[in-house]
């Protein structure tokens, strides 16, 4: 499953009242989360992505990810197994004079595919029971 959003962070958006947007997803495991900064952001647009109040991007709590003409790629392997299946984008740009569009992309897999070790573990348990171990 693949999701993408283009989110506008208005010029001079302060940290105290950032742009927020709920990113609706489905049940599964987030295997990749990208934040794309267009050229011209000059590292002045600041972004966070959270699940409830747990900060996923960047993992350093209270910090921001920035960029300029680049995509920040993360592979969080984070399971969304309880509703609501969503993330929260938070962005600000206190020192900018232009609006900037940030693209957020999320790749997800069903838990059965993203976590083959669970299937292998279950299979080993079945073999052990059959062998009386």
Helices and strands as residue ranges (DSSP letters): E 2-9, G 15-17, E 19-24, E 28-37, E 46-51, E 54-57, E 70-74, E 78-80, E 86-92, E 100-109, H 111-114, H 116-131
